[in-house]
């Protein structure tokens, strides 16, 4: 078992020092970067469009919720003022 391990390690060391391994590694890195860029470019625009549509669809419900919260705050404030004014009378 030790001999097989030693032979495999020597073969790996010989391969990693070869010009073929260096060129292959550079080619693999170049292909990976090119494919990644192409995929990001194609899906990026669609992602932004979808996100914009989703955010726009929430605009009306969120606006109505904010108006309802503001109305409750105004009513509570008005009652507080009314009750404080009645205390002075």
N, C-alpha and C positions, 0 to 999 in steps of 0.2 A: 504494500500500500504506500509506503514511504517513497519507493522508487517511482511509482506512478505520479505521485504528488510533485516530486522533484522534476520529473520530465515535463509535466504540465506547466509548472512555474517557469522552467527554462524556455519552453516553446512560447509562452505568453510574453516573456521578456524579449525574446528575439522578434516576435511579431510587433510588439509595441515600439521597438527601435527602427522598424522598417519604414521606408518611405511610403509604402502602400497604406500602412495604418494611419500615418499622418494625413495623407491626402484623403483617405476615406473618412477620417474624423472631421476634417474641414468641410468636405462635401456634405456629410450628414448635418453638420451645424448650419451650413448655408441653406440646405433644403428645409430644415426645421424652422429657421427664421423666416424664410420666404413663405412657407405655408401658413405660419402663424400670422404674418402680416396680411396675407390674402384673406384669411378667415376673419380676422378682426375688422378689416375694411368692409367686407361684405355684410357682416352681421351688426356692425356698429351703427350704421345709418338706420337700419330697421329697428334696432333697439331704441335709439333716440326717438324715432317716430312713435313707437308703441308707448314709450314712457310719457311722451308729450300728450298723447291721446288719453292715457289713463289719468294723468294729473288734471287735464281739462274736464274729464267726466266727473271729477270730485268737486269741481268749483261750485256748482249750484247747491248741492247738499251742505257743504261746509259753510257757505255763505248764509244759508237759512239757519243753520245751527248757531252761528255767531250772532245773528240777529235775535234769536230766541234767548240766548244767554244774556245779551245786552238788555233785552226787555225785562228779564227777571231782575237784573242788577238795578235797573232804573226804578222798578216798582219797590224793591226793598229800600232803596235810598229815599224814595218819596214817602214811604210809610214812616221811616225813621224821622224825617224832617217833620212830618205831620204830628207824630206823637210828641216830639220835643217841643213843638210850638204849642200844643195843647197843655203841656205842663206849665207854661208861663201864664196861661189865662186863668 
